[in-house]
Amino acid sequence: MIVETLAFAGETLTLAQAVNVTPEAPPGANGFLRLVRWLMWGVVLAGVAAIIYAGGKFGWERYNGGTLESPKIVVGALIGGALAATAGTLINTVMIPS
């Protein structure tokens, strides 16, 4: 009984390895990929703008002696940039190169 089960498992594994399936992009995927690339650029530009804004606000707060709220903005922009970079890497890994 055990030998028959092992033999069947070996045959199933051999058949599973014999199947050679190549993935194919679905219809309309080019438009979706273009939209994702534009969104990625938008995220990058928003991160750069947030860091520039926070730097300017930090200088203004230091010059006027106000409360320092800009370090929170800088930390938030850095965390958001790290998440966007991670998401971009995952998307580039999953998507099929065209």
N, C-alpha and C positions, 0 to 999 in steps of 0.2 A: 504494500500500500504506500509506504513512504517512498520507495524507489519509483513507483509509477507517478507520484506527485512531483518528485524532483525532475523526472524525465519530461513531464508535461510543462513544468515551469521553464525548463531549458529550451523546449521547442517554442514556447510562447515568446521567450526573450529573443530567440533567433529571428522569429518572424517580425517582432517589433523593431529589431535593428535593420531588417531588410527594407523597410519602408523608407523611401527618400522623398520627403515632402519639402518643397521650397515655398516660402511664404510669398504672397503676392499682395500688393497694396490694393485696397478696395477702390471702386470708382469714386472720383471726387476727392481723393486723398491729397492731391496736389494743392488744391485751394485751402484745405484745412492746414496742411503743413506750412503754407505761406502765411496764414493767419497766426499760427503759433510762433513763427519766426518774428513777425512784426510785434507780437505781444512780448517776446523775449527782449527785443530792442527797447520797447517801451518801459519794461521793468528796469533795464540797465540805465536808461536815461533818467527815470524817476529816482533811482538810487543815487546817481551822481548829483542830481538837482537837490535831493534832500541833504546830502553831505555839504554841498556848497551853501545852502540856506542855513544849515545848522552852524557852519563855520562863521558866516556873517553875523548870525544872531549871537553866537558866543562872543565875538569881538565887540558887538554893540553892548551886550550885557556887562562885559568887563569894563568897557569904557565908561558906561553910565553908573556902574556900581549896583545894578539891579540883581534880582534873584537869578540864580543860574539854572535855567530850565533847558538850555541847549544841550548839555551832556546827555540828557535823556533822549533827545532827538538823534544825536550822533550814534548812541548805542542802538537805538531802534533801527536806524538806517543800516548799521553794520550787521545786525542780526537779520534784517530783511534781505540784505545783499547776500549773506551766507546761505539763507534759505533759497533764494532765487538761483544762486550758482549750483546748489545741490539739485534743485528741480531741473535746471537746464542740463546738467550732466545726466540725470536719469532719463530725461526725454530724449536726449541725443543717443543714449545707449539703447533705448527701446525702439526708436523709430528706425525704419529701414532706410539706409542711405540711397539716395536717388541719383 
